[in-house]
Amino acid sequence: MNWEIHGETSVVNHNLQMTLWTTPPTESSPPANRTDTSRVAAESIANGAGMRGGRVLAHIRNLNDHGATIDELSADLEMLTATVCGRISELRRAGQIKDSGRRRKTRSDRSAIAWITTEDHPS
């Protein structure tokens, strides 16, 4: 990684940076910023994330072709938007949901993706 600082280039030593964490991040690590409190919080929700992801997927599946936006899921499931966003990202990466191609307005009048299941709507 190179950073430009006042016209000079500084190279970050990746080995030195890795020693700042007690354990290196992995693909399966819960999100955390590597502080002790963040790590404890991430570990405490790791198991519940699968359950919440299951609730999100089941709700999208129940809506069939209509699908659901993150805003709708947050309201319907009484989950924080940030929690729903995380579950949507996981489900999308796992290939369980996809963008329907449709957009709907959120409560704040913004355009949002309507997500649908890939199980019911194969490409």
VENHUQUI-V476839 format. One record per helix or strand. SS is the DSSP state (helix for helix, strand for strand). FROM is the first residue (numbers start at 1). TO is the last residue. Records with the same first field share a line. If there is no record, write none. Layout:
SS = FROM-TO  FROM-TO
This chain:
strand = 2-5  8-11  68-68  97-105  111-117
helix = 14-18  36-62  64-66  70-77  81-93
